[in-house]
Amino acid sequence: MSSSSLSPGGRLSGSDGDSAGTFAAGDNRREKRRLSNRESARRSRLRKQQHLDELVQEVARLKAENARVLGRANDIAGQFVRVDQENTVLRARAAELGDRLRSVNQVLRVVEEFSGVAMDIQEECPPDDPLLRPWQIPYPATAMPIAATATHMLQY
């Protein structure tokens, strides 16, 4: 026979009663802990899924932004090609006009020499004309702040 007695709270106390009560309480705590762990794992999975969704949205946004920037870069590259071609044509035209001016000046000098009348001979463009040198800025670099230029250029 086991040594059990009734406690003032109405519970059985003793060796068998205590072990049964402890076992039930341990099972109850284990079950609560298991449910708590499951809930914690569920919340963790939800947070991970939310973070993954945010990353997927950011990837989509960055891809769209990259496509816009690439389109803008292509537009600017096309403009550069057109302006470079136009500059080539203008430089060739300037060289041609310079040659024609030299020819006319030679003729005027001959006329001036034989007629004795002073001719108004237009001097040629100086060879160091900054407009005829590509990729060299004809004004000081401090004329326009770089930050303002960069900010304006990057707006789209």
C-alpha positions in Angstrom: 0.0 0.0 0.0 1.2 3.5 -0.7 1.5 6.2 1.9 -0.9 8.8 0.7 -2.7 11.4 2.7 -5.2 14.2 1.9 -3.6 17.6 2.0 -5.5 20.7 3.2 -6.0 21.8 -0.4 -7.8 18.6 -1.2 -4.9 17.0 -3.1 -3.4 13.7 -2.4 0.1 14.0 -1.0 2.6 11.2 -0.7 5.0 9.4 -2.8 2.5 8.2 -5.5 0.4 11.4 -5.5 3.4 13.7 -5.7 5.0 11.9 -8.6 1.7 11.8 -10.5 1.1 15.5 -9.9 4.7 16.4 -10.9 4.4 14.2 -14.0 1.2 16.0 -15.0 2.6 19.4 -14.3 5.8 18.5 -16.3 3.7 17.3 -19.2 1.6 20.5 -19.1 4.8 22.7 -19.0 6.3 20.6 -21.9 3.1 21.0 -23.9 2.9 24.8 -23.3 6.6 25.1 -24.2 6.0 23.0 -27.4 3.1 25.3 -28.3 5.1 28.4 -27.5 8.0 27.1 -29.7 5.6 26.3 -32.6 4.1 29.8 -32.3 7.6 31.3 -32.2 8.7 29.3 -35.2 5.5 30.4 -37.1 6.3 34.0 -36.3 9.9 33.5 -37.4 8.7 32.0 -40.7 6.3 34.9 -41.3 9.1 37.4 -40.6 11.4 35.6 -43.0 8.6 35.5 -45.7 7.9 39.2 -45.2 11.7 40.0 -45.5 11.9 37.8 -48.6 8.8 39.6 -50.1 10.5 43.0 -49.4 13.7 41.8 -51.0 11.8 40.6 -54.1 10.1 44.0 -54.3 13.4 45.8 -54.0 14.9 43.6 -56.7 12.0 44.5 -59.0 12.4 48.2 -58.2 16.1 48.1 -58.8 15.7 46.3 -62.1 13.2 48.9 -63.2 15.5 51.7 -62.1 18.5 50.0 -63.9 16.3 49.7 -67.1 15.5 53.5 -66.8 19.2 54.4 -66.2 20.3 52.1 -69.1 17.7 53.8 -71.4 18.9 57.2 -70.3 22.6 56.2 -70.9 21.7 54.9 -74.3 19.9 58.2 -75.1 22.9 60.2 -74.0 25.3 57.9 -75.9 23.2 58.5 -79.0 23.2 62.2 -78.4 27.0 62.1 -78.0 27.4 60.3 -81.3 25.3 62.8 -83.1 27.1 65.8 -81.5 30.5 64.2 -82.2 29.6 63.7 -85.8 28.3 67.3 -86.0 31.5 68.5 -84.4 33.6 66.6 -87.0 31.6 68.2 -89.8 32.0 71.6 -88.2 35.7 71.1 -87.7 36.1 70.1 -91.4 34.0 73.1 -92.4 36.2 75.4 -90.2 39.3 74.0 -91.8 37.9 74.5 -95.3 36.9 78.0 -94.5 40.3 78.7 -93.1 41.9 77.4 -96.3 39.6 79.6 -98.3 40.4 82.6 -96.1 44.1 82.0 -96.6 43.5 81.8 -100.4 41.6 85.0 -100.4 44.2 86.7 -98.2 46.9 85.6 -100.7 45.0 87.1 -103.6 44.4 90.3 -101.6 48.1 90.6 -100.8 48.9 90.2 -104.5 46.3 92.8 -105.5 47.6 95.1 -102.7 51.2 94.7 -103.9 50.4 95.4 -107.5 47.8 98.1 -107.0 49.4 99.9 -104.2 46.0 100.3 -102.5 45.8 99.1 -98.9 43.5 96.1 -98.6 41.6 95.2 -95.4 43.0 91.7 -95.0 41.2 89.6 -92.5 43.7 87.7 -90.3 43.3 84.0 -90.0 41.9 82.3 -86.9 44.7 81.7 -84.4 45.7 78.0 -84.6 45.2 77.7 -80.9 41.5 78.5 -81.1 39.9 76.5 -78.2 36.7 75.8 -80.3 38.7 73.8 -82.8 40.3 71.5 -80.1 38.0 68.7 -79.1 37.8 67.7 -75.4 39.4 70.8 -74.1 37.2 73.2 -72.2 37.6 76.8 -73.4 36.8 78.2 -69.9 38.1 77.5 -66.5 36.8 74.4 -64.7 35.7 76.6 -61.8 33.0 78.3 -63.9 30.4 75.7 -63.0 30.4 73.7 -59.7 30.7 70.0 -60.4 28.1 69.0 -57.8 25.5 71.1 -59.4 26.4 69.8 -62.9 26.3 66.2 -61.7 23.0 66.6 -59.9 21.4 68.1 -63.0 22.9 65.5 -65.3 21.6 62.6 -63.2 18.0 63.8 -63.0 15.6 61.8 -65.2 
